[in-house]
Amino acid sequence: MLPGGLDKESPFDQLVAWLGLSPPDRLVLTQADLEGDEALAARALEHFRKNRPAPSSLPAVSLQVLNAIAEPDLSLSELSRLVAQDPALAAGVLKVANSPAYMGAQEIQTLRDAVTRLGLTEVGRVAGMVAARSLFQPQVRSEFATFGPKWSELFTDSVTAARGSAWLSMRLRKGRSDHVFVAGMLHDLGRPVALRSIAALAMGGQALDAHRVDRVIEQVHVEVGGEVHQAWSLPRFPTLVAMRHHDLNLPADGEYVDVHVVRLVSALIQFRRSPWRFETIRNEVNQSCAALGVDAFVLRSLDTQLKDEQAHVGHSFSDKGRRRAG
């Protein structure tokens, strides 16, 4: 055994030991905490189902897209790059590419194929509409303002999960890097959508504790995400990942190889965000490591890659957003 009750045979526990960390104390909730969480979760789900939102982007990315669309020499590759870095834009473009008006013989699964099918004009139209929604609707601006740092955190995590999943797929030579990029971007759509409902409740006068908000988002995001994926007619594979990435009994073969890639990346990101979920994350990481043949050394490389990606995403978007806005 490693110090603190960690298991030297577990890739996750070896990583924790190498990082010089110890397992956090188990989260203990009072009956009042549990009842409060359940009440907020019920209200958030009720609000979500009465006010199902369309995709909306974060303001900094929206400004980049709107400014890019206004440029006469905008290339399809440049617009594709912007769309690929935002979960809401990616969802909107995929939805239109698979709509009856554009649907071809096969379902579109990747952003590259979606952009190719739609072309510059239509991708620009979709991206502009989705971007404008977050910038010019007062309600959405207020929702973003209510939990500003949390919105930025969720956005950064989505982009990091997409880039990290593609990196791991190529590193392992397992699965499809283009599939897991899209799935990584969209697998946690339930989190920002649930936060929008919670923000609306907060604007209605309900006082909310930040820790309770985190617990409730964790509790409802898979259910909300599954319904959002189906309502937006997103491709089957990202929907599968959104609905199954927290299952502890995932098959280890076939299309589930890609699910394990996304889940492993997502779990490591959440480990740093939500240490109170230590045991659940530990189980997810170790099961997906076993399914993918990942040892502690590869896991450490992945963790380093994800930290670099988070820093890159946070830096590039905050800087670009300010420069473009100015």
C-alpha positions, 0 to 999 in steps of 0.5 A, spaced: 500 500 500 502 507 498 501 512 504 494 514 506 491 507 504 492 508 496 493 502 492 500 501 489 497 497 483 492 502 481 494 507 476 490 513 479 492 511 486 500 511 483 498 518 480 495 521 486 502 519 490 506 522 485 503 528 485 504 528 493 496 528 494 492 525 499 485 522 499 481 528 501 476 526 507 470 523 505 464 528 504 459 528 510 452 531 508 447 532 514 440 530 512 438 538 511 444 538 506 441 532 502 434 535 503 436 541 500 440 538 494 434 534 492 429 540 493 434 544 488 435 538 483 427 538 483 426 545 481 432 545 476 429 539 472 422 542 472 425 549 470 429 546 465 423 542 462 419 548 462 424 552 458 429 548 454 434 552 451 437 552 444 445 552 444 448 558 446 456 560 446 460 564 452 461 571 450 468 571 449 468 566 443 461 569 441 465 576 439 470 572 436 465 568 431 461 575 430 467 579 428 470 573 424 464 572 420 464 580 418 471 579 415 470 578 407 476 574 406 474 569 412 476 562 410 472 555 411 478 553 415 478 559 420 471 558 421 471 551 422 477 552 427 473 557 431 467 552 431 471 547 433 473 550 440 466 552 442 461 546 445 455 550 443 457 552 436 459 545 435 452 542 437 449 548 433 453 546 426 452 538 427 444 539 428 443 543 422 448 538 418 443 532 420 437 536 419 432 534 414 434 540 409 441 537 409 441 530 411 445 525 406 446 518 406 449 518 412 449 521 419 454 526 420 459 525 426 464 530 425 465 537 425 469 537 419 464 533 415 459 538 418 462 544 415 464 540 408 456 539 408 454 545 409 459 550 406 462 557 409 455 561 408 451 556 412 456 555 417 457 562 418 449 563 419 449 558 424 455 560 428 452 567 428 445 565 430 448 561 436 453 566 438 448 572 437 444 569 442 448 569 448 450 576 446 444 580 445 439 576 449 438 580 456 436 574 460 442 570 457 447 575 459 444 575 466 445 568 467 452 568 465 453 574 470 450 570 475 455 565 476 461 568 471 467 564 474 463 557 473 461 559 466 468 560 464 470 553 468 465 549 464 467 552 458 474 551 459 473 544 461 469 542 455 474 544 450 480 541 454 476 534 454 475 535 447 483 536 445 485 531 451 481 526 448 483 527 441 490 527 444 489 520 448 486 517 442 492 518 438 497 517 443 494 510 444 492 509 437 485 507 439 478 509 437 477 515 433 480 522 434 475 526 430 469 522 434 472 523 441 474 530 440 466 532 438 464 527 444 469 530 449 466 537 447 459 535 448 459 530 453 458 534 459 453 539 455 448 537 461 452 542 466 452 548 463 444 547 461 443 545 468 447 551 471 442 556 466 436 553 470 439 554 477 442 561 475 434 563 473 432 560 480 437 565 483 435 571 479 428 569 482 431 570 489 433 563 491 439 564 495 444 558 493 450 556 496 456 554 491 457 547 494 450 546 493 450 548 486 456 544 484 453 538 488 446 539 484 449 540 477 453 533 478 446 530 480 442 532 474 447 533 469 447 526 465 439 526 465 439 533 463 445 532 458 441 526 455 435 530 454 438 536 450 442 531 446 436 528 443 432 534 443 438 538 439 438 531 434 445 531 436 449 525 433 448 518 436 455 517 438 456 524 442 449 522 445 451 515 447 458 518 451 453 524 454 449 518 457 454 513 459 460 516 461 459 515 468 456 508 468 461 504 472 460 497 468 461 500 461 463 494 456 471 495 454 470 493 446 467 496 440 464 503 440 465 503 448 473 504 447 472 511 445 467 512 451 472 510 455 477 515 452 472 521 453 471 518 460 478 517 462 479 524 460 473 527 463 474 524 470 481 527 471 479 534 469 473 533 474 478 530 479 482 537 480 475 541 480 471 536 485 476 532 489 470 531 494 468 526 488 474 522 489 472 515 490 467 515 484 473 518 480 478 513 482 473 508 480 472 511 473 479 512 472 481 505 474 476 502 470 477 506 464 485 505 464 484 497 465 479 497 458 484 502 455 491 498 457 493 505 460 498 504 466 500 510 471 506 513 466 501 514 461 496 517 466 501 522 468 502 524 461 495 525 460 494 529 466 500 533 464 497 534 457 490 536 460 494 541 465 497 544 459 491 544 455 487 548 461 492 553 461 492 554 453 485 555 453 484 559 459 489 564 456 488 564 449 480 565 449 481 571 455 486 574 451 483 574 444 476 575 447 479 582 450 482 584 443 477 582 439 472 586 443 476 592 443 
